[in-house]
């Protein structure tokens, strides 16, 4: 089993592309460990009101949001969708450098 880390930096409201969600679900269905890390404008999808990643949460995909990107956009922790955890960029770097980990930046 491999680990996949998908990094989403694009604003979900400018791009209706569902590549990250569809690919993460497909990889998870194949039995791999999957993390989606939201950074830059990608964190806009982390808000409760966005209702973007419900299927990922239900499938057991780990969802993380860059705490600096959240802060820069004025998004508070209590505004995050259930299942999304704020984290420092260091955490994602630690995950990416592990053996058998594949990173995909979108």
C-alpha positions in Angstrom: 0.0 0.0 0.0 1.2 3.5 -0.9 0.4 6.8 0.6 -0.9 9.6 -1.7 -0.8 13.3 -0.7 -2.9 15.6 -3.0 -2.1 19.3 -2.6 -4.9 21.6 -3.7 -4.0 25.3 -4.1 -6.7 26.5 -6.5 -9.8 28.5 -5.5 -12.7 26.0 -5.7 -15.1 28.7 -6.9 -12.9 29.8 -9.8 -12.4 26.2 -10.9 -15.2 23.7 -10.9 -12.6 21.0 -11.6 -13.2 17.9 -9.4 -9.9 16.2 -10.2 -8.7 16.1 -6.6 -11.9 14.8 -5.2 -12.5 12.1 -7.9 -8.8 11.0 -7.9 -8.5 10.9 -4.2 -11.7 8.8 -3.9 -10.5 6.4 -6.6 -7.1 5.9 -5.0 -8.7 5.4 -1.5 -11.0 2.8 -3.1 -7.9 0.9 -4.2 -6.8 0.6 -0.5 -4.2 3.4 -0.4 -3.8 6.0 2.4 -4.9 9.4 1.1 -4.4 12.9 2.4 -5.7 16.1 0.8 -3.8 19.2 1.8 -5.5 22.5 1.1 -3.1 25.5 0.7 -3.3 29.0 -0.6 -6.8 29.7 -2.2 -7.5 25.9 -1.8 -8.4 26.6 1.8 -11.5 28.4 0.7 -13.1 25.0 0.2 -12.4 24.1 3.9 -15.3 26.3 5.2 -18.5 24.7 6.4 -20.4 26.8 3.9 -18.5 25.5 0.9 -19.8 21.9 1.4 -17.2 20.6 -1.0 -15.5 17.6 0.5 -18.2 15.6 2.3 -17.6 12.5 0.2 -13.9 12.6 1.1 -14.6 12.8 4.8 -17.1 9.9 4.5 -14.5 7.8 2.6 -11.9 8.3 5.3 -9.6 10.6 3.4 -7.5 12.8 5.7 -8.2 16.5 5.1 -5.7 19.1 6.2 -5.7 22.9 5.7 -2.6 25.0 5.9 -2.9 27.2 9.0 -1.1 30.1 7.5 -3.3 30.1 4.4 -6.4 30.0 6.6 -5.1 32.9 8.7 -4.2 35.0 5.6 -7.8 34.6 4.4 -9.4 35.3 7.7 -10.8 31.8 8.1 -11.1 30.7 11.8 -10.9 27.1 13.0 -14.6 27.1 14.1 -15.5 28.0 10.5 -13.9 24.8 9.1 -16.0 21.9 7.9 -16.1 18.9 10.2 -13.2 16.5 9.3 -10.8 19.2 8.2 -7.9 19.9 10.5 -5.7 23.0 10.4 -2.0 22.1 10.3 1.4 23.7 9.7 3.2 23.2 6.4 5.8 21.2 8.3 3.3 18.4 8.8 2.8 18.0 5.0 6.5 18.1 4.3 7.0 15.3 6.8 4.3 13.3 5.1 5.7 13.8 1.6 9.2 12.7 2.4 8.2 9.3 3.8 9.0 6.2 1.8 6.3 5.0 -0.6 4.6 8.4 -0.7 3.5 10.0 -3.9 2.6 13.7 -4.0 0.3 15.3 -6.5 0.1 19.1 -6.7 -3.0 20.5 -8.4 
